[in-house]
Each structure stands twice: as structure tokens, then as C-alpha cells.
Amino acid sequence: MQFGMSGCFLPDDMADMIVQMCLRVRALGFSGIFTRFRKNDPHDTPKSKAEIFRSLLADNGLRLFQTTGYWQNLVTPDESARQEAVKTVQGGVALSRLVGIACD
């Protein structure tokens, strides 16, 4: 069984994750993380930023098990709001793939 940690000292922006945080996660006995990247909008986070984060985790023997942060109302009666929510969720899935989470 593999365990991942969530919250605590993990940042809201993937660019703020540093080697020392990865080492701390490993020292606590975890093999990966779950976090909320509230500051990484799925519509405009560049692929390069996601790839740097993905490499940082891989280089330090960690996996990203899950990420979230884009709570969207998919059942609103406002069709334009619902369509925008769907686009945001789709963007979140695309960003999750870039940082190494299997979303299939």
C-alpha cells in the first residue's frame, strides 16, 4: 500500500514546491502527495510550469496521487455558467495529466 499526504505544508501554487518539501514528505514516510493548486488556474497554467513540478516530484521519488481546487457547479440551471464550469473541469483534468496524474 502507498500513502500520500495532503495539506499541511504543501503549497497552493505548484511553483512554490521545493526540494526540501519533497524530502520532508519522504522523511514522514509518504510516497506521494494530494494537494489543491488553487493558484494554478487550469485555463492559463503553462505546460512548462506543470512539467517542472512533475520533474521535481519524480526526481525526489514522489508521485502526485490527486489534485483538485476547481469546484464547479455542474448542475446550475444557468446553461452558460454550466458550460463554463465544464470547461474549467476539462482544464483541470488536462492540467492534472501534465503534472502526472492518470485521469482516464
N, C-alpha and C positions, 0 to 999 in steps of 0.2 A: 504494500500500500504506500502511496505517496501522499505527503501532506504539503499543503501550501498555506501561506499566511495571508491575512487580509488586514487592511487598515494600519493601525499603529503608526509607524514612522514612514510608511510608503507615501510618496508624493502624489499630488493631484495632476502633475504635469510630467509626462514621461521624460522630458528633457532634464528634470531635476533628479532622476535616479542616478546614483553614482556607485562606483565600485564598492565603497565602504558599506553601503546599504546592502548590496548583494552579499558581501562577506558576513554581515550581521545576520541576514536571513539564513544563510548556510550554517552559521555557528549556532543558531537556535534550533537547528535540526530539520529545517524545511527544505523541500526540493523545488519549490516554486512559489508563485505569488498569485493573488487575485487582487485587483485594485480598481479604483474608479478614476479614470483620467478626465475629470471634469473640465480641465483647462485645455484639453485637446479636442477641439471641435472636429467631428468626423467629416465635415464638409471642406475643411481647409487645412488639416494637418498634413504637412508634406510627407511624401513617401520616404524621403531621406531621414526625417526625424524618427519615423517608425522603424526603419532599418537599423539606425544607430542603437535604439533601445533594444531591439531584438538581439543584436550582436552583443550588447552589454550583458544581457541575461545569459545567453549561450556561452559566452567567454567565461562566465562565472558559475557555470553548471546549474543554472536555474531555468525553469520553464514558467511561462505565463499561462496559468490554467484558465483564467476567466477575467474579463474586464467588462465594466459597464459604466454608466454615468449619463446615459442619454434616455431619460424617462420620457416617453412619448405617449400621448393619448391616441390610441388607435381605434377607439370606439366613439369618438365625438360625432355628433350629428352634423358638424360643420365639415363638409367634404374637402374644402381647400386646406383646412387645418389637418385633417386626416391624411391627405396626400403629402403634406409637408412632413408629418410625423413618420410616414412610411419611408420617405427619402432619408430622413435622419437615421432611422433604424438600419436602412440599407448601407448608409455611410459608415455607421458603427460596425457593421459586420465586415465591410471592406477594410476598415482600419484594423480590426481585430486580426484579420488574415495577414495583414502586413507585419504585425508585431508577433506573429507566430502561433495564433490560436486556430485550431481546426474548427471551422464554422459550418461544416457540411451536415 
